[in-house]
Amino acid sequence: MAQANPNDGGGDGYTLPQSLQRFARSPQGFILGAILSPLLEGLNDAVVQFLDLIVFVFEGSEPGLVGTYGIADIPLFIGTQLVNIGATIGGSASDGTGFLGLVDRLVEAAVGFATVGGPLAPIILAGEVVVVVWLLAFIGRRIILVIADAVPGLAGVLGT
C-alpha cells in the first residue's frame, strides 16, 4: 500500500478545500483574517465616505454655481452678486438705466441748458462740469464710506 501524502487530505485522492487548508495551517491567522477582513473593509468604506463628505463640503455638488454650493463657491457667489449689483446700480449710459443713465441724462440736460445761454455757453458748461464732478466725488466718497463700514477693519485703514 502506498504512503499517503499528508497534503492531499488522505490517500483516497480527496483534497481539502482551500479555506480548510488555510485553517489547518494557521487556525489563529484564519480566525483573525475572517474577523478583521470585514472590519478593515468597513473601516475603509467609512474613511472613503468621510473623505467624500469633506470634498462635498468644499466643492458642493459640482464645481461652480450649479447645484449645492460648497465653501469654494463662496467667493464666486459673492463676486457674481457684486457684479449684478454693480450692473444694476451702474446701468448703461446708452440704455439710460442705473447711475450712469442718470448721469447721462443730467449731462444732456445741462448741455441743453448751456446751448440756450448763447455767448455764455462756455461759462455755463464749465460751471456744470464743476457741479457734476463735485457730485460724482461726493457720491463716490459716500459709497467708499459705506463699503468701509461694511468691511471690518477697513475704516481704520482708510482713516475714516
C-alpha positions as CSV (number, residue, x, y, z in Angstrom):
1,M,0.0,0.0,0.0
2,A,1.3,3.5,-0.9
3,Q,2.2,6.0,1.6
4,A,-0.4,8.8,1.9
5,N,0.7,12.3,1.3
6,P,-0.3,14.5,4.3
7,N,-1.0,17.5,2.0
8,D,-3.7,15.7,-0.1
9,G,-6.1,15.1,2.7
10,G,-5.8,11.4,2.7
11,G,-4.8,8.6,0.5
12,D,-8.1,8.3,-1.5
13,G,-7.4,11.3,-3.8
14,Y,-9.7,13.8,-1.9
15,T,-8.2,17.3,-1.2
16,L,-9.4,19.7,1.4
17,P,-10.9,23.0,0.2
18,Q,-8.5,25.9,0.2
19,S,-10.2,27.6,3.2
20,L,-9.9,24.5,5.3
21,Q,-6.2,24.1,4.3
22,R,-5.5,27.7,5.4
23,F,-7.3,27.0,8.7
24,A,-5.3,23.8,9.2
25,R,-2.0,25.6,8.6
26,S,-2.8,28.5,10.9
27,P,-6.0,28.5,12.9
28,Q,-5.2,31.8,14.6
29,G,-4.4,33.6,11.4
30,F,-7.5,32.2,9.7
31,I,-9.8,33.4,12.6
32,L,-8.1,36.8,12.7
33,G,-8.4,37.2,9.0
34,A,-12.0,36.1,9.0
35,I,-12.8,38.7,11.7
36,L,-10.5,41.5,10.7
37,S,-11.1,41.5,7.0
38,P,-14.7,42.7,7.1
39,L,-13.8,45.2,9.9
40,L,-11.0,46.6,7.8
41,E,-13.1,46.8,4.7
42,G,-15.9,48.6,6.7
43,L,-13.3,51.0,8.1
44,N,-12.0,51.6,4.5
45,D,-15.6,52.4,3.4
46,A,-16.1,54.8,6.4
47,V,-12.9,56.6,5.5
48,V,-13.8,56.9,1.9
49,Q,-17.3,58.3,2.8
50,F,-15.7,60.7,5.2
51,L,-13.3,62.0,2.5
52,D,-16.2,62.2,0.1
53,L,-18.1,64.3,2.7
54,I,-15.1,66.7,3.0
55,V,-14.9,67.1,-0.7
56,F,-18.7,67.7,-0.8
57,V,-18.4,70.4,1.9
58,F,-15.6,72.1,0.0
59,E,-16.8,71.8,-3.6
60,G,-20.6,71.3,-3.2
61,S,-22.4,69.0,-5.6
62,E,-20.4,70.4,-8.6
63,P,-17.7,73.0,-9.2
64,G,-19.2,76.4,-10.0
65,L,-22.6,77.9,-9.1
66,V,-24.6,74.8,-10.0
67,G,-26.5,72.6,-7.6
68,T,-25.5,72.7,-3.9
69,Y,-22.8,75.3,-3.1
70,G,-19.6,74.5,-1.2
71,I,-17.1,76.5,0.6
72,A,-15.1,77.0,-2.6
73,D,-18.1,78.6,-4.2
74,I,-18.5,81.4,-1.7
75,P,-16.0,83.9,-3.4
76,L,-17.6,83.1,-6.8
77,F,-21.1,83.7,-5.4
78,I,-20.1,86.9,-3.7
79,G,-18.4,88.1,-6.9
80,T,-21.4,87.3,-9.0
81,Q,-23.7,89.1,-6.6
82,L,-21.4,92.2,-6.6
83,V,-21.3,92.2,-10.4
84,N,-25.1,92.0,-10.5
85,I,-25.5,94.8,-8.0
86,G,-22.9,96.9,-9.9
87,A,-24.7,96.3,-13.2
88,T,-28.0,97.3,-11.6
89,I,-26.6,100.5,-9.9
90,G,-24.2,101.4,-12.7
91,G,-26.5,100.5,-15.5
92,S,-25.8,101.7,-19.0
93,A,-25.5,105.2,-20.3
94,S,-26.7,104.2,-23.8
95,D,-29.8,102.4,-22.3
96,G,-30.4,105.2,-19.8
97,T,-30.5,102.8,-16.9
98,G,-28.9,102.9,-13.4
99,F,-26.5,105.6,-12.1
100,L,-24.7,106.0,-15.5
101,G,-28.0,106.6,-17.2
102,L,-28.9,109.2,-14.6
103,V,-25.6,111.0,-15.1
104,D,-26.0,110.8,-18.8
105,R,-29.5,112.4,-18.6
106,L,-28.2,115.1,-16.2
107,V,-25.3,115.9,-18.6
108,E,-27.6,116.1,-21.6
109,A,-29.9,118.4,-19.7
110,A,-27.0,120.6,-18.7
111,V,-25.7,120.8,-22.2
112,G,-29.2,121.6,-23.5
113,F,-29.4,124.4,-20.9
114,A,-26.0,125.7,-21.8
115,T,-26.8,125.9,-25.5
116,V,-29.7,128.2,-24.6
117,G,-27.2,130.6,-22.9
118,G,-25.7,131.8,-26.3
119,P,-22.4,133.5,-25.8
120,L,-22.3,132.5,-22.1
121,A,-22.5,128.8,-23.0
122,P,-18.8,128.0,-22.3
123,I,-19.1,129.6,-18.8
124,I,-22.3,127.7,-18.1
125,L,-20.8,124.4,-19.3
126,A,-17.7,125.0,-17.1
127,G,-19.9,125.6,-14.1
128,E,-22.0,122.5,-14.9
129,V,-18.8,120.4,-15.3
130,V,-17.7,121.5,-11.8
131,V,-21.1,120.6,-10.3
132,V,-21.1,117.2,-12.0
133,V,-17.6,116.4,-10.9
134,W,-18.3,117.5,-7.4
135,L,-21.5,115.5,-7.3
136,L,-19.6,112.3,-8.5
137,A,-16.9,112.9,-6.0
138,F,-19.4,113.3,-3.2
139,I,-21.4,110.2,-4.2
140,G,-18.2,108.2,-4.6
141,R,-16.9,109.2,-1.2
142,R,-20.2,108.1,0.4
143,I,-20.0,104.8,-1.4
144,I,-16.5,104.2,-0.1
145,L,-17.5,105.1,3.4
146,V,-20.4,102.6,3.2
147,I,-18.1,99.9,2.0
148,A,-15.5,100.7,4.6
149,D,-18.2,100.4,7.4
150,A,-19.3,97.1,6.0
151,V,-15.9,95.5,5.9
152,P,-14.4,95.0,9.4
153,G,-11.2,96.9,9.9
154,L,-11.3,98.7,6.6
155,A,-12.5,102.0,8.1
156,G,-9.3,102.2,10.2
157,V,-7.1,101.5,7.2
158,L,-8.8,104.3,5.2
159,G,-8.7,106.7,8.1
160,T,-12.4,107.5,8.1
